[in-house]
């Protein structure tokens, strides 16, 4: 029989402190009953100091009385039930159904804290995931089991990009059992409505599990929502054998919640007020993605981060870049030019790309073509800077061709419709078509054999 405590000594935002406790464990689930209103609140122990326990409450503590409450330490870790019935359902940030459906009951119950995948148990990611988006498929290829964050800014079209990837993603050449876990962290209600409508319109809602923490929900719930989502993803991937795509938006809200709770705990702040353990905390989430040897399923992770003031050196994107395998960076200038998706290809990369493309995966010319497109577009940026100084009319003919290539590259290759789903072959051929704008002498990243085989002007000449 667990002890009941009839007094809360301190209430500080989402945190409550009880003194004189014993036989309490870190991470233990706590039930708090407000005897004056009859409300029941849930929390977990996040700090132990002698006989003093600090509890993080997942509901609002507004109106909670320290004298009129009964606190019970359950002795259990925070766990959620899992079963195939979670597909098509919507839950809040602590795993409770909010779609009007029944509770999930099962003989399988999992601790939401999980654990990073053991490096020795990992299977190396190699399968190419076709998103139907040319700039991603050709230049920063997504690989099954990869962690590839989207670095964005407030007001940019990251939600549309994530939704398009979800509805179009496929592993070419495979009959796959696919599932999507979407987690909204500190989301506006219209953002949640957008994703829900996007999933319904794409006809994938019965393969989606949604965890929703709204911006007006208690801040403590934001720390739990991604862990509930990843626990469900692990169950679907490694118990049910599904290929799971996890989309989380917005990891910056998660970090800010972590900072707020750290401040309430009087911890010593680090960069920009974030706790010193921000790196390890983010890693505890990101490293739960991947593939495991002798298991059929996989978890591919697409976290979305909105960078404050578009600052890529902000602690959250900065630390994320050290943990994940690349990034997709969105550019505000491209957005203002009505380019969608506004992907800034030069700072974007996929570190696993080289092992999932080429002959047998995509096409033999993929890597060399990507290198040439990167190189040529980088030269475009230099020529544009030069043109601002001396004027476009005074540029030499080659530089003028680079400017034309840059305009067409952004207009045709980077930009595409929200509903446009291009195959990898279509995207590769489009890249070659645009390179035909440049003199052949500028194609220094391509072998003569590839140029002869794939450059349109060469193919047409041979015919």
C-alpha positions in Angstrom: 0.0 0.0 0.0 1.5 3.3 -1.1 1.6 6.2 1.3 -0.7 9.3 0.8 0.6 12.8 1.6 -1.9 15.4 2.6 0.2 18.5 2.1 2.0 20.1 -0.8 4.8 22.3 0.6 5.4 24.5 -2.5 3.7 25.1 -5.9 5.8 26.8 -8.6 4.2 26.7 -12.0 4.1 23.1 -13.2 6.3 21.9 -10.3 5.1 21.0 -6.8 7.4 20.1 -3.9 6.7 17.7 -1.1 8.8 17.3 2.0 9.1 14.3 4.4 8.6 11.7 1.7 10.3 8.2 1.7 10.5 5.2 -0.6 10.1 7.4 -3.7 11.9 6.8 -7.0 13.0 9.2 -9.8 10.5 9.1 -12.7 7.8 7.6 -10.6 4.2 8.5 -11.5 2.3 10.6 -9.0 -1.5 11.2 -8.6 -2.7 14.4 -7.0 -6.3 14.7 -6.0 -7.7 18.2 -5.4 -10.2 17.4 -2.6 -11.9 20.8 -2.9 -12.8 20.3 -6.6 -12.4 16.5 -7.0 -10.0 17.0 -9.9 -7.3 14.3 -10.4 -3.9 15.4 -11.8 -1.0 13.3 -12.9 2.7 14.0 -12.6 6.1 12.4 -12.3 9.0 12.8 -9.9 11.8 14.8 -11.6 14.0 15.6 -8.6 14.9 13.9 -5.3 16.9 15.7 -2.6 16.9 13.7 0.7 13.3 13.5 1.9 12.2 16.2 -0.6 10.6 15.3 -3.9 9.9 17.7 -6.8 7.0 16.6 -9.0 6.3 17.8 -12.6 2.5 18.1 -13.0 1.0 17.5 -16.5 -2.2 19.5 -16.0 -2.5 23.1 -14.9 -1.7 23.7 -11.2 -3.8 26.9 -11.2 -6.2 26.8 -8.2 -4.4 23.8 -6.6 -4.3 24.1 -2.9 -1.3 22.8 -0.9 -3.6 22.0 2.1 -6.6 20.5 0.2 -4.9 17.8 -1.8 -4.0 14.2 -1.5 -0.7 13.1 -3.2 -0.1 9.4 -3.9 3.2 8.0 -5.3 2.2 5.0 -7.4 5.5 3.2 -7.5 5.2 2.9 -11.3 7.1 4.5 -14.1 5.2 6.5 -16.8 3.9 3.9 -19.2 1.4 3.8 -22.0 -0.6 0.9 -23.5 0.3 -0.1 -27.1 -1.6 -2.2 -29.6 -2.4 -2.0 -33.4 -5.5 -0.2 -32.4 -3.5 3.0 -31.9 -3.4 3.6 -35.7 -5.9 6.2 -36.8 -6.2 7.6 -33.3 -5.4 11.0 -31.7 -3.9 11.4 -28.2 -2.8 14.3 -26.1 0.7 14.8 -24.8 0.5 12.2 -22.1 -1.1 9.5 -24.2 -4.7 10.0 -23.4 -7.3 9.7 -26.3 -8.7 13.1 -27.3 -10.6 11.9 -30.4 -13.7 10.7 -28.6 -12.7 7.0 -29.0 -12.2 4.4 -26.4 -9.2 4.0 -24.2 -6.4 1.7 -25.4 -6.1 -1.4 -23.4 -3.6 -4.1 -24.0 -1.3 -6.6 -22.3 1.6 -4.6 -23.7 2.6 -1.5 -21.7 5.8 0.4 -22.3 7.9 3.0 -20.3 7.8 6.2 -22.4 11.4 7.0 -21.6 12.7 4.1 -23.7 16.4 4.0 -24.5 18.6 4.9 -27.4 19.3 2.0 -29.8 22.4 0.1 -28.9 25.0 1.0 -31.6 26.0 -2.7 -31.9 22.4 -3.6 -32.6 21.9 -1.0 -35.3 21.4 -2.0 -38.9 23.1 0.5 -41.3 20.5 2.5 -43.2 20.7 2.1 -47.0 17.2 2.1 -48.5 16.4 5.3 -50.5 13.1 6.9 -49.6 11.5 8.7 -52.5 9.8 11.9 -51.3 8.8 13.1 -54.8 10.5 16.4 -54.1 13.4 16.9 -56.5 15.7 19.0 -54.3 15.5 16.4 -51.5 15.6 13.2 -53.6 18.6 14.4 -55.7 20.6 16.6 -53.4 19.9 15.6 -49.8 18.5 12.1 -50.2 16.4 10.7 -47.3 17.4 7.2 -46.2 15.2 4.8 -44.3 16.1 4.9 -40.6 17.7 8.3 -40.9 17.4 11.3 -38.6 17.0 14.3 -41.0 15.7 17.5 -39.3 14.0 20.4 -41.1 15.5 23.8 -40.0 13.0 26.5 -40.6 11.9 29.9 -39.4 8.7 31.3 -38.1 6.1 31.7 -40.9 8.0 29.5 -43.5 6.3 26.6 -45.2 7.8 23.8 -43.1 4.4 22.3 -42.2 3.5 22.1 -45.9 6.8 20.4 -46.7 6.5 17.9 -43.9 2.9 17.1 -45.0 4.0 16.6 -48.6 6.8 14.3 -47.5 4.4 12.2 -45.4 1.8 11.8 -48.2 4.4 11.1 -51.0 7.1 9.1 -49.2 7.8 5.6 -50.5 10.6 3.1 -50.6 10.9 2.3 -54.2 10.7 -1.3 -55.3 9.2 -2.5 -52.0 5.8 -3.5 -50.8 6.0 -1.9 -47.4 3.9 -1.8 -44.3 4.0 1.9 -43.6 2.9 4.0 -40.6 3.2 7.6 -39.6 3.6 9.0 -36.1 3.0 12.7 -35.9 3.7 14.7 -32.8 2.7 18.4 -32.4 4.6 20.1 -29.6 3.3 23.5 -28.5 1.3 23.6 -31.7 -1.3 26.2 -32.7 -4.8 24.7 -33.2 -4.8 25.7 -36.9 -1.4 23.8 -37.4 -3.0 20.7 -35.9 -6.0 21.1 -38.2 -3.8 21.6 -41.2 -1.9 18.3 -40.6 -5.1 16.4 -39.8 -6.7 17.6 -43.1 -3.5 16.8 -45.0 -3.5 13.2 -43.7 -7.2 12.8 -44.5 -6.9 14.3 -48.0 -4.0 12.0 -48.7 -6.0 9.0 -47.5 -3.4 7.9 -45.0 -5.2 8.8 -41.7 -5.9 5.1 -40.9 -2.1 4.6 -40.9 -1.4 7.7 -38.7 -1.1 8.1 -34.9 -1.2 11.7 -33.7 0.0 13.1 -30.4 -1.1 16.7 -29.9 0.2 19.2 -27.3 -1.3 22.6 -28.0 0.3 25.9 -27.2 -2.3 26.5 -24.5 -1.7 23.1 -22.9 0.4 22.9 -19.7 4.1 23.3 -20.5 5.0 20.1 -18.6 3.2 18.1 -21.2 5.5 19.2 -24.0 8.4 17.1 -22.4 6.2 14.0 -22.4 4.6 14.2 -25.9 7.6 13.3 -28.0 8.5 10.4 -25.7 4.9 9.0 -26.0 5.2 9.4 -29.8 8.6 7.6 -30.0 7.4 4.8 -27.7 4.5 4.2 -30.1 6.9 4.4 -33.1 9.1 1.8 -31.5 6.2 -0.5 -30.9 4.9 -0.2 -34.4 8.4 -0.6 -35.9 10.0 -3.3 -33.8 6.9 -5.2 -32.6 4.6 -4.9 -35.6 7.3 -4.7 -38.3 6.2 -1.4 -39.9 8.3 1.2 -41.5 7.5 4.2 -39.4 8.0 7.9 -40.4 8.0 10.1 -37.3 7.3 13.8 -37.8 7.7 16.2 -34.8 6.9 19.9 -34.9 8.2 21.9 -33.2 11.4 20.8 -31.4 12.1 24.4 -30.5 8.9 24.4 -28.4 10.2 21.3 -26.7 13.5 23.0 -25.9 11.8 26.1 -24.5 9.6 23.9 -22.2 12.8 22.2 -21.0 14.3 25.7 -20.3 11.2 26.8 -18.4 11.1 23.7 -16.2 14.9 23.9 -15.6 14.5 27.5 -14.5 11.7 26.5 -12.1 14.0 23.9 -10.6 16.6 26.6 -10.0 19.2 24.8 -12.2 22.3 26.7 -13.4 21.5 27.9 -17.0 23.8 27.4 -20.0 23.7 29.0 -23.4 20.7 31.4 -23.8 19.3 30.1 -20.5 18.9 26.5 -21.7 20.0 23.7 -19.3 23.5 22.3 -19.6 22.0 18.9 -20.4 20.1 20.1 -23.5 22.4 18.1 -25.8 22.0 14.8 -24.0 18.3 15.4 -23.6 17.8 15.9 -27.4 20.1 12.9 -28.1 17.9 10.7 -25.9 15.1 11.5 -28.4 16.9 11.5 -31.7 18.9 8.3 -31.0 15.7 6.3 -30.6 15.3 6.3 -34.4 16.9 3.8 -36.8 16.9 0.2 -37.7 17.7 -2.9 -35.6 19.4 -6.1 -36.8 17.0 -9.0 -37.2 14.0 -6.7 -37.0 11.9 -5.9 -40.1 10.7 -2.4 -39.1 12.4 1.0 -39.0 12.0 4.5 -37.6 12.8 7.4 -39.9 12.8 10.7 -38.0 11.9 14.1 -39.4 12.0 16.7 -36.6 11.0 20.3 -37.4 12.9 23.2 -35.7 11.9 26.8 -36.1 15.1 28.8 -35.6 14.5 32.0 -33.5 15.4 35.0 -35.8 16.4 32.4 -38.5 19.6 31.8 -36.4 21.1 28.5 -37.3 23.7 28.9 -34.5 20.9 28.9 -31.9 21.5 26.2 -29.3 18.7 23.9 -30.5 19.5 23.6 -34.2 23.2 23.9 -33.4 23.1 20.8 -31.0 20.7 19.0 -33.3 23.2 19.2 -36.1 25.7 17.3 -34.1 23.3 14.5 -33.3 21.4 14.0 -36.6 22.6 12.9 -40.0 22.2 16.1 -41.9 19.6 18.8 -42.2 17.2 20.4 -44.6 17.4 24.2 -44.3 14.6 26.5 -45.5 15.4 29.9 -46.8 13.3 33.0 -46.2 14.5 34.8 -49.4 13.2 31.9 -51.5 9.9 31.9 -49.7 9.5 35.7 -50.5 10.1 34.8 -54.2 7.2 32.3 -54.0 9.6 29.4 -54.4 8.1 26.2 -52.8 9.6 24.3 -51.1 12.0 27.1 -50.2 15.0 24.7 -49.6 18.4 26.4 -49.3 20.4 23.6 -50.9 23.9 24.9 -50.1 23.7 24.5 -46.2 21.5 21.4 -46.6 22.9 17.9 -46.7 22.3 14.2 -46.0 25.3 12.4 -44.4 23.8 9.0 -45.3 23.0 9.9 -48.9 26.1 8.3 -50.4 25.3 4.8 -49.2 21.7 4.8 -50.5 22.1 6.1 -54.0 23.8 5.1 -57.2 23.5 2.0 -59.3 21.2 -0.5 -57.7 19.4 2.1 -55.6 18.6 5.2 -57.8 20.8 5.6 -60.9 24.5 5.4 -61.7 24.8 9.2 -62.3 23.1 10.3 -59.1 26.2 11.2 -56.9 28.2 12.9 -59.7 25.1 14.8 -60.8 24.4 16.0 -57.3 28.0 17.2 -56.9 27.8 19.1 -60.2 24.4 20.8 -59.2 25.8 21.8 -55.9 29.0 23.2 -57.5 27.1 25.1 -60.2 24.6 26.6 -57.9 27.4 27.7 -55.6 29.0 29.5 -58.5 25.6 31.2 -59.2 25.7 32.7 -55.7 29.2 34.1 -56.4 28.1 35.5 -59.8 25.1 37.2 -58.2 27.3 38.9 -55.7 29.6 40.1 -58.5 26.6 41.3 -60.6 25.4 43.5 -57.7 28.8 45.2 -57.7 29.5 45.7 -61.4 26.0 45.1 -63.0 24.8 42.2 -65.0 25.5 43.7 -68.4 29.3 43.8 -67.7 29.5 40.1 -66.9 31.2 37.8 -69.3 29.0 35.3 -71.3 29.8 32.3 -69.0 28.7 34.3 -65.9 25.5 35.3 -67.7 24.8 31.7 -68.4 25.3 30.9 -64.7 22.7 33.6 -63.8 20.3 32.0 -66.3 21.0 28.5 -64.8 20.4 29.9 -61.3 17.0 31.4 -62.3 15.8 28.2 -64.0 17.2 25.9 -61.3 15.2 27.8 -58.6 12.1 28.0 -60.9 12.0 24.4 -62.2 14.1 22.2 -59.9 13.8 23.6 -56.4 10.2 24.9 -56.9 7.4 22.5 -57.5 3.7 22.3 -56.7 2.5 21.0 -53.3 0.7 18.1 -55.1 3.5 17.4 -57.6 5.1 14.0 -57.0 8.2 13.5 -59.2 9.9 10.2 -59.5 13.7 10.0 -58.9 14.3 9.4 -62.6 12.2 12.5 -63.5 14.2 14.6 -61.0 17.6 13.3 -62.2 16.7 14.0 -65.9 15.5 17.5 -64.9 18.9 18.2 -63.3 20.7 17.2 -66.5 18.3 19.4 -68.6 19.2 22.4 -66.5 23.0 21.7 -66.7 22.6 21.9 -70.5 22.3 25.7 -70.0 26.0 25.8 -69.1 29.0 25.3 -71.4 30.2 21.7 -71.3 33.6 23.0 -70.1 32.0 24.1 -66.8 30.7 20.5 -66.0 34.0 19.6 -64.3 32.3 17.2 -61.7 31.0 14.9 -64.4 32.9 12.3 -66.4 32.8 12.4 -70.2 31.0 9.1 -70.2 28.1 10.4 -68.1 27.9 13.6 -70.1 27.8 11.6 -73.3 25.0 9.4 -71.9 22.8 11.8 -70.1 23.3 15.4 -71.2 20.3 16.2 -73.5 22.2 18.1 -76.1 24.6 15.2 -76.5 21.9 12.6 -76.6 20.0 14.5 -79.3 23.2 15.1 -81.3 24.0 11.4 -81.3 20.5 10.7 -82.7 
